[in-house]
Amino acid sequence: MNSNLIPAVDPVPLPGPPWLFHLLWMVTFFVHLLFVNAALGGSLLAALAGTGKPAGREAAATLVEINAWGISFAITFGVAPLLFMQVLYGRFFYSAAILVAWWWLGMLGLLLIGYYLNYVAKFRLRAGKPAGAVLAVEAVCFLGVALIQVVVNLLHLQPHRWEGVADRAWAALTDPTLVPRYLHFVLAAVAMTAAILAWVALRRANAGGDRHTASEVAKYGVRAALFATLLQLVDGFWLLFALPEDVLKAFMRGGAATMVPLTLGILAGVTLLMVLAGVTDPLAQGTRVRRAAELIVLAMAVMVVTRHQLRDLYLAPVRAAEEMAVRPQWGILVVFLVTFVVGAAITAVAMVRAAKDRPAPGERAA
């Protein structure tokens, strides 16, 4: 590999200790990922729900309603982790994005089209019109966005592949971990959103909604979450053993720091599978449905930690001699933290109010 392809370390000192930025990246990325999964999983489940029957239409309508705010929140909450990525790994991440620049820029177009189509589907469903084709194209757009993100993230971990990708951009798709990593992303999104769909259907039934339709929607969510979780466990081991040998060995030798999060993630997945398999009547087993959603969120949280650890192991050879200057600016960091916490709190309140203040039948809403 020509080491000159890797940009020099930014001479501007870090405004705080490196460990703090690693922690902030994981926290903000996790929040961002919740909304990303809702958007990706929601678009897929809405497209697969089938709008020919009342339960299918209700499921699709619920999911596009969630996506109406989920997509915008995914974009908004993506700013903070991107900034921390720039601070910690900017010279790798942006180099990778430049190598596949047309794909990276095309991702913005797919995002805009998918967001627009979500509103088209929302109003068509509300008007009683078919929306299957619109939902299918929306799902394809978000699958494309996810693929581009995975490609760039894999590419920034492996500077030794940059020369080949610079000569032929399609070489970015030849990484042996691309398919399992992409599936890991997509299946997690489906499982999380499916569990949320079942929980929303349960709440609506308890609030006096049509129990038969709510039951069918909840069963659809539980089945989708169960199937996605089963595939996710298989794919997770595929991804683990598809890692480069040196990275896998370093990960396994990492002791409790690496093995505890991985073990917790696997245990959460196995427990989730058992919880979902035991749900036969979602409306009568609300505790199990809620527990499933909680386990999915737990698994996501620990896998964010594992993902970050693997990044450092991938980049260890090219960062061995890296020295980053540190000059703390605590005032700026405090302002950011306060702003982030207040923004997250306002978002949470807005989501709760939106869930509780749903329009009555026949009442118009945006």
C-alpha positions, 0 to 999 in steps of 0.5 A: 500500500502507498502510505502517501494515500493516507492524509496526515494527522490534523495538526489542530489539537483535540478540544478534549481527551480522546476517550471522551470523543470515543464515548460521545461518538458511541452515544450519539451514533446509537441515538442516530441508529435508532432512527435510521433503523426505524426508517430502513426497517419501516420502509421494508416492512411497509412494502412487504405488509401488502395493502390489499387487506385492512391489517396490511393497510393499517401496518403500512399506514402506521409505518409510514407515519413513523417514518414521516418523523423518523427519517428527519430525526435520522438525518438530524441526529446523524450530524453529531456522530459525523462530527465526532467521526471527523475528529477521530477518523476524518482522514480515513472516512472522508478519503473513503467517501471521496474514492466513491464520491458519485455513490456518496453524492447519489446517496443524497438523491436516494434519501430525498426520493425515499423521503418524498415517496414516504409522504406520497404513500402516506397520503395515498393510504389515507385516501384509500388508494393503493400504495404498494408500488410507491412503498416498494420504490421507497424501500429500494431507495433506503436499501441503496442508502444503507448499502452505500453507507456500509461500503464507505464504512468498510472502505475507510477501515482498509486503506490498503484497498484504496489504490484498487478502488481508485482505479476501479470504484466497483472494487469497493464491493469485493470485500468478503465482509460486505454481504454479512455486514450489510445483512447485519444492518438491514436485519437489525433494522427490520427486527427493531421496527417490527417489534415497535410495530407490534408494540404500537398495535398493542397500545392502540388496541388498549386505547379502544382501537379495532382489536382484530386489526390490531391483533393482525398487525401485532402478529405481523410485527412479531413474526417479522421480528422473530424471522429477522432475529433468527437470520440475524444470529446466523448472519452475526456468526458469518460476519464474525468469522468473515473478519480478516484473520488478524482483526479476528485474532486481535478481537478474541485476544482483547479480553473482557473489553471486547468479549463482554459486549460481544457475549452480551449481544449474543445473549440478548439475541438468543433471549430475544428469540425465545421471548418472540417465539413465546408470543402467541397472542400479542394483545394478551402478552403485552409484557413479552412484546415490550420485553422484545423491544427492550432486548433489541435496543440492548443488543443494538447498544452493545453491538455499537460498542463492538463495532467501534472496537473492530474499527480500532483493530482494523486501523491499528497498523496504520495508526500505530505511530499516530500522535494527536495533540490535545488541548481541552476546551471544556466550555465548548464541550459543555455547551455541546453536551447541554445542547445535545441533552436538551435537544434529545429531551425535546425530541422525546417529549415531541414523540410522546406527544405525537403518539398520544395526541393522534387525530380522531377518526375523520380528523385531518392531520398533516 
